[in-house]
Amino acid sequence: MTAASSGGITPPTVPPPPSPLSCNLHTLTKSTVIHRIHDKRFGAIDFNPGFGNTRFAPFRVGGKFVPTAYAATSLECAIYETLYHDIEPAALFKSVYWTDLAKLVYSTVEVARDIDVAKLFTADLLKWHMVRGQLIDTPKSCYPQTQLWSPAIHGSGPTVGGMVWTSNKYDEDRAMLLFGDRVAIGDLNPLSSVDIISDPTTLQLVTDLAARSGIDIIKP
């Protein structure tokens, strides 16, 4: 972000996707285990039908919402991409609420077939004359613009099943979004699901990562 002439902060410019869009692809290979933190209303392999407002979803193709599912390559990354996603680095007091944690489940899922996903890594963004700050590291105010990239990526090829990028909150691992009209229920095998606050191992990691990043978990 850059300083505005008034002394405030102006958001980065998110360019529109080129047409046609050519994507570099990464293959999630069969038997890969991915990690999800999701609302208790959804199962481990359920796709969001169009609720919420995130960087790449919801979006429509042909006037209809494309179901989506976020996931990560590690539990640590999934925690930062969900529980701690909206924590502002410059905030003097960083916190999340216990009551919000209580609504969530941690699931592991096995990929049952090879799935091609578009790569949104720094080297791949260069192909589109972009940097991370124009797509991956943008603030929430840019979501209406970043969401325009989802139908473009979806339309870049009939086998593109989603997208993958380096997490901006936990850059040791990768985050991803899968397209529910390209990835069928049979393409994913649910392995395990636990309530975050009920499973001691998961809760301990949530607590440890909060301490690592100076985040307070506020209990009732």
C-alpha positions in Angstrom: 0.0 0.0 0.0 1.1 3.6 -0.6 0.6 6.8 1.3 -2.0 9.1 -0.2 -1.5 12.8 -0.6 -3.8 13.5 2.3 -1.6 11.5 4.6 -3.8 8.4 4.6 -3.3 5.0 3.0 -4.6 4.1 -0.4 -5.2 0.5 -1.3 -3.1 -1.2 -4.0 -4.5 -1.4 -7.6 -5.8 -4.8 -8.5 -5.6 -5.1 -12.3 -8.4 -6.9 -14.2 -7.5 -10.3 -15.4 -6.4 -10.5 -19.1 -8.6 -12.2 -21.6 -7.8 -14.9 -22.5 -6.0 -15.9 -19.3 -3.2 -18.4 -19.5 -2.4 -20.1 -16.1 0.6 -22.1 -15.0 -0.6 -25.3 -13.3 0.4 -27.3 -10.3 -0.9 -30.8 -9.7 -2.3 -31.9 -6.4 -1.3 -35.5 -6.7 -3.5 -38.4 -5.6 -3.1 -39.3 -1.9 -2.1 -35.7 -1.0 -3.5 -34.8 2.4 -4.9 -31.3 2.7 -6.1 -29.5 5.9 -9.3 -27.5 6.4 -10.8 -25.4 9.1 -14.5 -24.8 8.5 -17.8 -24.0 10.0 -19.6 -26.9 11.9 -22.5 -26.4 9.5 -20.3 -28.0 6.7 -18.7 -31.4 6.5 -15.1 -32.1 5.7 -15.7 -32.3 1.9 -18.6 -29.9 1.7 -18.2 -26.9 -0.6 -19.5 -23.4 0.3 -22.4 -22.7 -2.0 -21.8 -19.0 -2.1 -21.8 -17.6 1.4 -19.4 -15.0 2.8 -16.9 -12.6 1.3 -13.3 -13.7 0.8 -10.4 -12.9 -1.5 -11.5 -15.3 -4.2 -15.1 -16.2 -3.4 -18.0 -16.1 -4.0 -18.0 -15.9 -7.7 -20.4 -16.8 -10.5 -19.9 -18.5 -13.9 -22.8 -18.3 -16.3 -24.9 -16.5 -13.7 -24.6 -19.3 -11.1 -22.4 -19.4 -8.0 -19.5 -21.9 -8.3 -19.2 -23.8 -5.0 -15.8 -23.3 -3.3 -13.7 -24.9 -0.6 -10.5 -23.4 1.0 -7.8 -25.7 2.2 -4.1 -25.6 3.1 -1.0 -27.8 3.0 -0.7 -27.8 6.8 -2.8 -27.3 9.9 -0.7 -24.3 10.8 -1.4 -22.7 7.5 -5.1 -23.5 7.8 -5.2 -21.8 11.2 -3.7 -18.6 9.9 -5.9 -18.6 6.8 -9.0 -18.8 8.9 -8.7 -18.1 12.6 -6.0 -15.4 12.2 -6.7 -14.3 8.7 -8.2 -10.9 9.5 -5.6 -10.0 12.2 -4.1 -6.6 11.2 -0.3 -6.7 11.7 -0.2 -3.1 12.8 -3.0 -3.5 15.4 -1.8 -2.7 19.0 -4.1 -5.4 20.4 -4.5 -8.6 18.4 -7.3 -10.9 19.5 -9.8 -13.6 18.5 -12.8 -14.8 20.5 -13.2 -18.2 22.0 -16.8 -18.2 20.9 -15.7 -18.0 17.3 -13.3 -20.9 17.8 -16.1 -22.9 19.2 -18.0 -22.7 15.8 -15.2 -24.4 13.9 -14.0 -27.9 13.0 -10.6 -29.1 11.8 -10.7 -31.7 9.1 -8.1 -33.6 7.1 -9.0 -34.7 3.5 -7.2 -36.9 1.1 -7.1 -36.1 -2.6 -8.4 -39.1 -4.5 -7.2 -38.2 -7.9 -4.7 -35.8 -9.5 -6.2 -32.2 -9.5 -4.7 -29.4 -11.5 -4.8 -26.0 -9.9 -3.6 -22.6 -11.1 -0.4 -21.3 -9.5 -0.5 -17.9 -8.0 3.1 -17.8 -6.8 5.4 -14.8 -7.3 7.1 -16.3 -10.3 3.7 -17.1 -11.9 2.2 -13.6 -11.1 5.2 -12.1 -13.1 3.7 -13.8 -16.2 0.7 -11.4 -15.7 2.9 -8.4 -14.9 1.8 -8.5 -11.3 3.2 -8.8 -7.8 1.7 -10.4 -4.7 0.6 -7.0 -3.4 -1.8 -6.7 -6.3 -3.7 -10.0 -5.7 -2.6 -12.1 -2.7 -1.6 -9.5 -0.1 -4.4 -7.0 -0.7 -6.8 -5.8 2.1 -10.4 -6.8 2.3 -11.4 -3.6 0.6 -10.0 -5.1 -2.6 -12.1 -8.3 -2.5 -14.6 -7.1 -5.1 -11.6 -6.8 -7.5 -9.7 -9.9 -6.5 -12.9 -12.0 -6.8 -12.9 -11.1 -10.5 -9.9 -13.3 -11.0 -11.7 -16.4 -9.9 -14.0 -16.8 -13.0 -11.1 -15.9 -15.2 -8.9 -18.6 -13.6 -11.9 -21.0 -13.8 -12.4 -20.2 -17.4 -8.7 -20.6 -18.3 -9.2 -24.3 -19.0 -11.7 -27.1 -18.5 -9.4 -29.1 -16.2 -8.5 -26.3 -13.8 -9.8 -27.4 -10.5 -8.8 -24.4 -8.3 -5.8 -22.3 -7.4 -2.9 -22.4 -5.0 -0.7 -19.7 -3.5 1.8 -19.0 -0.7 -0.2 -17.9 2.4 0.3 -14.3 3.3 -0.2 -14.9 7.0 1.8 -18.2 7.2 4.4 -18.1 4.4 5.9 -21.4 5.4 3.1 -23.2 3.6 0.4 -22.9 0.9 -3.3 -22.1 0.8 -5.7 -23.2 -1.9 -9.2 -22.8 -3.2 -11.0 -25.7 -5.0 -13.8 -25.3 -7.5 -16.9 -27.5 -6.6 -18.0 -27.9 -10.2 -14.7 -29.3 -11.2 -13.8 -31.3 -8.0 -16.5 -33.9 -7.3 -17.3 -35.3 -3.9 -15.7 -38.6 -5.0 -12.5 -36.8 -5.7 -11.9 -36.1 -2.0 -11.8 -38.6 0.9 -12.6 -37.3 4.4 -10.1 -38.6 6.9 -10.8 -37.0 10.2 -12.8 -34.1 11.8 -12.5 -32.7 15.3 -13.9 -29.7 17.1 -11.1 -27.2 17.6 -11.8 -26.5 21.2 -12.5 -30.1 22.1 -9.4 -31.7 20.7 -6.4 -31.1 23.0 -3.8 -31.4 20.3 -5.5 -29.0 17.9 -6.3 -26.5 20.6 -2.7 -26.5 21.8 -1.4 -25.7 18.4 -4.0 -22.9 18.0 -2.8 -21.5 21.4 0.9 -21.9 20.6 0.5 -20.1 17.2 -1.5 -17.3 18.9 1.4 -16.8 21.4 3.9 -16.9 18.5 2.1 -14.0 16.8 1.1 -12.0 19.9 -2.6 -12.8 19.6 -4.9 -13.1 22.6 -7.7 -15.6 22.7 -10.5 -14.0 24.6 -12.7 -16.4 26.6 -16.1 -15.5 27.9 
